[in-house]
Amino acid sequence: MHRILVMATAMLLLLLTSSLQADESEAREKAFSTRMSNVTLVGSFTVDGRADGPPKAERYEIKSVTKLGGNLWTFVTRVKYGKVDTRVPITVPLEWAGDTPMVSLTDATLPGLGSAFSARVIFHENRYAGTWQHGPAGGHMFGRIEKTKPAAATEKPTK
């Protein structure tokens, strides 16, 4: 009888722990989605093997971030990369290192941008940092996460 009571108690604790972890995961994911919607990543990137001065400026506008299921998330973005300036939904795997989200992309094809993109980018508070690879070129990227100002606030009123 004692053995059955111990096993029943252990099962109950396991179920409660599992339920609490699911609630924590859901809250963490919702907070990430909210925090990363209507933001601009403003920072710099480097290219391995180039010693031609300071890092280059980069900007990625993110309209929204939503979880699809499992570890797949869709970032609705405006990407400015070289001569490319496009809006595109990008679905990427997102992993969690404790409470820190990380995009983990390996040899992916991004609509309108090409193939063989790899990246590991973490997001912590109001900063991001990581590595990128596109074919033979690669480097580092880093910067801050800023809330995007509404269009009406940045436009001059017409008279």
Backbone as CSV, one residue per row, in Angstrom:
resi,resn,N_x,N_y,N_z,CA_x,CA_y,CA_z,C_x,C_y,C_z
1,MET,0.821,-1.193,0.000,0.000,0.000,0.000,0.869,1.262,0.000
2,HIS,1.926,1.231,0.828,2.834,2.373,0.897,3.472,2.650,-0.474
3,ARG,3.865,1.609,-1.170,4.489,1.723,-2.494,3.513,2.361,-3.491
4,ILE,2.255,1.996,-3.462,1.241,2.562,-4.356,1.049,4.042,-4.060
5,LEU,1.024,4.417,-2.788,0.862,5.820,-2.400,2.052,6.653,-2.882
6,VAL,3.257,6.129,-2.722,4.458,6.833,-3.181,4.419,7.007,-4.699
7,MET,4.056,5.955,-5.426,3.991,6.048,-6.892,2.904,7.020,-7.335
8,ALA,1.773,6.996,-6.686,0.680,7.918,-7.041,1.102,9.362,-6.781
9,THR,1.780,9.598,-5.661,2.264,10.947,-5.337,3.300,11.401,-6.375
10,ALA,4.213,10.512,-6.760,5.226,10.842,-7.760,4.577,11.175,-9.095
11,MET,3.570,10.412,-9.497,2.861,10.675,-10.756,2.152,12.025,-10.713
12,LEU,1.528,12.343,-9.593,0.835,13.621,-9.434,1.823,14.769,-9.532
13,LEU,2.973,14.651,-8.862,3.999,15.696,-8.938,4.522,15.854,-10.363
14,LEU,4.711,14.747,-11.059,5.167,14.799,-12.445,4.157,15.524,-13.329
15,LEU,2.883,15.222,-13.151,1.835,15.892,-13.929,1.770,17.380,-13.618
16,LEU,1.866,17.741,-12.344,1.831,19.155,-11.961,3.037,19.902,-12.514
17,THR,4.214,19.295,-12.424,5.433,19.914,-12.954,5.323,20.109,-14.461
18,SER,4.838,19.099,-15.152,4.674,19.181,-16.601,3.701,20.298,-16.972
19,SER,2.609,20.417,-16.230,1.612,21.459,-16.488,2.206,22.842,-16.247
20,LEU,2.969,22.998,-15.150,3.598,24.290,-14.863,4.608,24.662,-15.941
21,GLN,5.390,23.689,-16.416,6.365,23.953,-17.469,5.665,24.374,-18.756
22,ALA,4.545,23.750,-19.091,3.793,24.125,-20.291,3.276,25.551,-20.161
23,ASP,2.770,25.912,-18.970,2.290,27.278,-18.739,3.429,28.286,-18.866
24,GLU,4.606,27.939,-18.298,5.770,28.826,-18.385,6.220,28.984,-19.835
25,SER,6.234,27.886,-20.592,6.629,27.946,-22.005,5.675,28.828,-22.786
26,GLU,4.387,28.659,-22.559,3.391,29.469,-23.270,3.554,30.949,-22.939
27,ALA,3.767,31.275,-21.667,3.959,32.669,-21.262,5.239,33.242,-21.881
28,ARG,6.308,32.444,-21.872,7.591,32.876,-22.442,7.451,33.135,-23.941
29,GLU,6.749,32.247,-24.639,6.559,32.398,-26.078,5.690,33.603,-26.410
30,LYS,4.639,33.820,-25.640,3.772,34.985,-25.866,4.549,36.279,-25.627
31,ALA,5.354,36.314,-24.572,6.164,37.503,-24.281,7.144,37.776,-25.417
32,PHE,7.758,36.725,-25.966,8.697,36.911,-27.075,7.973,37.464,-28.305
33,SER,6.826,36.898,-28.632,6.050,37.357,-29.784,5.673,38.822,-29.634
34,THR,5.218,39.197,-28.458,4.826,40.593,-28.201,6.037,41.514,-28.277
35,ARG,7.125,41.113,-27.629,8.328,41.955,-27.589,8.933,42.159,-28.978
36,MET,8.835,41.133,-29.850,9.488,41.205,-31.151,8.571,41.713,-32.269
37,SER,7.347,42.098,-31.958,6.454,42.637,-32.982,6.636,44.152,-33.069
38,ASN,6.636,44.651,-34.313,6.819,46.073,-34.581,8.125,46.599,-33.998
39,VAL,9.214,45.914,-34.352,10.544,46.330,-33.918,11.468,46.436,-35.127
40,THR,12.576,47.101,-34.912,13.637,47.168,-35.910,14.937,46.740,-35.244
41,LEU,15.625,45.788,-35.876,16.955,45.411,-35.412,17.920,46.392,-36.065
42,VAL,18.609,47.168,-35.258,19.522,48.197,-35.749,20.910,47.843,-35.249
43,GLY,21.804,47.533,-36.180,23.115,47.125,-35.737,24.141,47.098,-36.835
44,SER,25.030,46.136,-36.713,26.169,46.026,-37.621,26.443,44.564,-37.923
45,PHE,27.169,44.368,-39.043,27.625,43.025,-39.366,29.051,43.096,-39.873
46,THR,29.746,41.978,-39.715,31.107,41.867,-40.229,31.128,40.778,-41.283
47,VAL,32.175,40.794,-42.094,32.402,39.747,-43.080,33.771,39.153,-42.779
48,ASP,33.802,37.843,-42.538,35.063,37.175,-42.233,36.086,37.434,-43.335
49,GLY,37.328,37.700,-42.922,38.419,37.866,-43.882,38.552,39.269,-44.447
50,ARG,37.640,40.153,-44.112,37.730,41.540,-44.593,38.171,42.439,-43.453
51,ALA,39.281,43.077,-43.651,39.803,44.000,-42.647,39.751,45.416,-43.196
52,ASP,38.630,45.767,-43.818,38.538,47.065,-44.499,37.761,48.102,-43.687
53,GLY,38.009,48.151,-42.382,37.365,49.174,-41.574,36.316,48.626,-40.637
54,PRO,35.473,49.522,-40.183,34.480,49.146,-39.173,33.385,48.243,-39.748
55,PRO,32.616,47.586,-38.853,31.486,46.773,-39.324,30.511,47.611,-40.146
56,LYS,29.765,46.959,-41.014,28.779,47.616,-41.875,27.432,47.689,-41.151
57,ALA,26.675,48.757,-41.437,25.366,48.940,-40.803,24.344,47.968,-41.388
58,GLU,23.397,47.537,-40.537,22.297,46.697,-40.993,21.024,47.100,-40.255
59,ARG,19.881,46.846,-40.910,18.558,47.092,-40.328,17.622,45.992,-40.804
60,TYR,16.888,45.442,-39.881,15.852,44.473,-40.213,14.572,44.920,-39.508
61,GLU,13.569,45.266,-40.280,12.286,45.653,-39.706,11.442,44.393,-39.540
62,ILE,10.884,44.224,-38.342,10.040,43.067,-38.050,8.644,43.558,-37.709
63,LYS,7.685,43.168,-38.539,6.287,43.542,-38.314,5.673,42.674,-37.231
64,SER,5.870,41.346,-37.334,5.287,40.445,-36.346,6.091,39.163,-36.266
65,VAL,5.926,38.478,-35.148,6.555,37.185,-34.926,5.486,36.285,-34.307
66,THR,5.208,35.168,-34.974,4.191,34.250,-34.459,4.698,32.816,-34.503
67,LYS,4.279,32.039,-33.516,4.652,30.636,-33.466,3.696,29.848,-34.352
68,LEU,4.275,29.011,-35.228,3.450,28.146,-36.079,3.108,26.845,-35.371
69,GLY,4.084,26.281,-34.719,3.924,24.998,-34.039,5.289,24.372,-33.890
70,GLY,5.434,23.523,-32.890,6.750,22.945,-32.635,7.734,24.062,-32.350
71,ASN,8.870,24.052,-33.047,9.847,25.124,-32.865,9.881,26.085,-34.061
72,LEU,8.865,26.041,-34.934,8.832,26.918,-36.115,8.073,28.210,-35.825
73,TRP,8.704,29.310,-36.188,8.143,30.642,-35.987,8.223,31.408,-37.300
74,THR,7.242,32.272,-37.555,7.268,33.128,-38.738,7.532,34.572,-38.324
75,PHE,8.595,35.129,-38.912,8.946,36.533,-38.738,8.501,37.239,-40.016
76,VAL,7.558,38.162,-39.931,7.159,38.966,-41.091,8.080,40.176,-41.081
77,THR,8.956,40.255,-42.104,10.057,41.210,-42.067,10.144,42.073,-43.321
78,ARG,10.892,43.136,-43.193,11.359,43.913,-44.336,12.872,43.792,-44.280
79,VAL,13.446,43.175,-45.276,14.887,42.934,-45.298,15.542,43.873,-46.296
80,LYS,16.563,44.571,-45.834,17.413,45.387,-46.708,18.785,44.726,-46.657
81,TYR,19.176,44.125,-47.795,20.411,43.340,-47.853,21.054,43.633,-49.191
82,GLY,22.155,44.391,-49.185,22.768,44.796,-50.452,21.787,45.657,-51.235
83,LYS,21.476,45.260,-52.464,20.522,45.997,-53.291,19.092,45.502,-53.118
84,VAL,18.909,44.486,-52.273,17.582,43.918,-52.046,16.867,44.708,-50.957
85,ASP,15.614,45.063,-51.206,14.749,45.708,-50.222,13.375,45.089,-50.402
86,THR,13.020,44.140,-49.531,11.790,43.389,-49.737,11.114,43.052,-48.417
87,ARG,9.816,42.876,-48.487,9.043,42.380,-47.339,8.774,40.906,-47.582
88,VAL,9.028,40.107,-46.547,8.885,38.663,-46.739,8.612,37.976,-45.394
89,PRO,7.691,37.012,-45.391,7.549,36.183,-44.190,8.640,35.119,-44.208
90,ILE,9.366,35.022,-43.123,10.453,34.048,-43.032,10.130,33.101,-41.883
91,THR,9.995,31.815,-42.204,9.739,30.813,-41.180,11.055,30.153,-40.810
92,VAL,11.359,30.203,-39.508,12.641,29.695,-39.031,12.450,28.877,-37.755
93,PRO,13.369,27.951,-37.517,13.357,27.254,-36.231,13.858,28.200,-35.135
94,LEU,13.207,28.150,-33.998,13.619,28.950,-32.853,13.791,28.000,-31.678
95,GLU,14.962,28.038,-31.066,15.277,27.189,-29.912,15.392,28.080,-28.686
96,TRP,15.253,27.479,-27.519,15.389,28.221,-26.267,16.591,27.703,-25.506
97,ALA,17.467,28.614,-25.121,18.574,28.308,-24.211,18.147,28.898,-22.866
98,GLY,17.458,28.081,-22.079,16.857,28.605,-20.842,15.749,29.570,-21.225
99,ASP,15.900,30.838,-20.851,14.884,31.842,-21.184,15.300,32.701,-22.378
100,THR,16.364,32.301,-23.082,16.888,33.095,-24.197,16.534,32.446,-25.531
101,PRO,15.758,33.161,-26.374,15.412,32.609,-27.691,16.574,32.745,-28.672
102,MET,16.700,31.737,-29.557,17.764,31.751,-30.564,17.219,31.205,-31.879
103,VAL,17.375,31.985,-32.934,17.070,31.498,-34.273,18.214,30.583,-34.675
104,SER,17.867,29.409,-35.171,18.868,28.427,-35.575,18.523,27.968,-36.986
105,LEU,19.210,28.532,-37.952,18.914,28.316,-39.366,20.127,27.657,-40.027
106,THR,19.901,26.592,-40.798,21.002,25.891,-41.457,20.670,25.654,-42.924
107,ASP,21.474,26.244,-43.816,21.346,26.065,-45.266,19.902,26.235,-45.754
108,ALA,19.272,27.308,-45.314,17.867,27.557,-45.651,17.739,28.396,-46.915
109,THR,16.610,28.250,-47.583,16.250,29.106,-48.708,15.276,30.151,-48.190
110,LEU,15.578,31.421,-48.431,14.712,32.509,-48.009,14.085,33.140,-49.240
111,PRO,12.758,33.194,-49.303,12.070,33.719,-50.492,12.600,35.094,-50.898
112,GLY,12.990,35.212,-52.153,13.482,36.475,-52.687,14.924,36.791,-52.360
113,LEU,15.557,35.991,-51.509,16.922,36.285,-51.089,17.935,35.222,-51.491
114,GLY,17.467,34.026,-51.799,18.387,32.977,-52.223,18.427,31.815,-51.264
115,SER,19.468,30.993,-51.453,19.572,29.776,-50.647,20.895,29.735,-49.910
116,ALA,21.066,28.689,-49.133,22.279,28.426,-48.360,22.518,29.478,-47.280
117,PHE,21.436,29.933,-46.626,21.560,30.849,-45.490,21.627,30.032,-44.202
118,SER,22.594,30.350,-43.376,22.685,29.762,-42.046,22.904,30.894,-41.054
119,ALA,22.354,30.749,-39.860,22.533,31.768,-38.832,22.238,31.181,-37.465
120,ARG,22.858,31.765,-36.465,22.536,31.523,-35.070,22.463,32.914,-34.461
121,VAL,21.265,33.327,-34.086,21.074,34.681,-33.553,20.287,34.591,-32.259
122,ILE,20.839,35.161,-31.189,20.128,35.185,-29.914,19.527,36.574,-29.697
123,PHE,18.453,36.590,-28.923,17.766,37.835,-28.572,17.730,37.907,-27.050
124,HIS,18.298,38.979,-26.502,18.320,39.132,-25.044,18.026,40.583,-24.708
125,GLU,16.951,40.761,-23.953,16.482,42.089,-23.586,16.376,42.945,-24.844
126,ASN,17.109,44.047,-24.938,16.979,44.910,-26.120,18.163,44.769,-27.077
127,ARG,18.779,43.563,-27.085,19.929,43.335,-27.959,19.798,42.012,-28.710
128,TYR,20.530,41.934,-29.824,20.649,40.677,-30.568,22.108,40.505,-30.954
129,ALA,22.523,39.261,-31.135,23.899,38.985,-31.557,23.943,37.581,-32.133
130,GLY,24.863,37.396,-33.084,24.987,36.062,-33.633,25.976,35.977,-34.769
131,THR,25.870,34.858,-35.469,26.705,34.609,-36.632,25.803,34.371,-37.839
132,TRP,26.339,34.640,-39.020,25.580,34.413,-40.258,26.506,33.772,-41.280
133,GLN,25.895,33.064,-42.209,26.626,32.439,-43.303,25.721,32.435,-44.524
134,HIS,26.230,32.869,-45.678,25.492,32.797,-46.940,26.478,32.278,-47.977
135,GLY,26.354,30.986,-48.259,27.327,30.363,-49.156,28.700,30.433,-48.517
136,PRO,29.712,30.899,-49.276,31.069,30.945,-48.720,31.320,32.140,-47.795
137,ALA,30.438,33.154,-47.818,30.631,34.352,-46.993,29.939,34.191,-45.650
138,GLY,30.559,34.739,-44.614,29.970,34.672,-43.285,30.578,35.726,-42.388
139,GLY,30.023,35.834,-41.204,30.541,36.807,-40.258,29.684,36.875,-39.007
140,HIS,29.763,38.018,-38.345,29.017,38.259,-37.114,27.984,39.352,-37.342
141,MET,26.960,39.351,-36.492,25.958,40.417,-36.529,25.568,40.726,-35.086
142,PHE,25.271,42.007,-34.841,24.952,42.407,-33.474,24.314,43.787,-33.493
143,GLY,23.547,44.071,-32.473,22.932,45.388,-32.389,21.844,45.433,-31.340
144,ARG,20.952,46.404,-31.499,19.888,46.597,-30.524,18.517,46.395,-31.177
145,ILE,17.535,46.116,-30.346,16.160,45.918,-30.785,15.378,47.154,-30.366
146,GLU,14.837,47.887,-31.352,14.105,49.120,-31.068,12.664,48.985,-31.525
147,LYS,11.738,49.523,-30.740,10.343,49.572,-31.174,10.267,50.468,-32.399
148,THR,9.539,50.031,-33.416,9.379,50.803,-34.647,8.361,51.900,-34.400
149,LYS,8.715,53.104,-34.799,7.790,54.221,-34.644,6.675,54.100,-35.661
150,PRO,5.439,54.395,-35.265,4.343,54.350,-36.239,4.625,55.297,-37.406
151,ALA,4.185,54.913,-38.595,4.435,55.709,-39.805,3.934,57.131,-39.646
152,ALA,2.793,57.312,-39.022,2.213,58.646,-38.874,3.117,59.548,-38.031
153,ALA,3.830,58.966,-37.078,4.705,59.762,-36.217,5.964,60.194,-36.930
154,THR,6.381,59.455,-37.966,7.629,59.788,-38.651,7.387,60.624,-39.906
155,GLU,6.144,60.723,-40.345,5.842,61.518,-41.524,5.520,62.942,-41.130
156,LYS,5.939,63.889,-41.972,5.603,65.284,-41.712,4.157,65.517,-42.128
157,PRO,3.407,66.221,-41.301,2.015,66.483,-41.677,1.937,67.332,-42.935
158,THR,0.936,67.072,-43.743,0.744,67.877,-44.961,-0.185,69.026,-44.635
159,LYS,0.084,70.166,-45.268,-0.737,71.359,-45.010,-1.659,71.622,-46.155
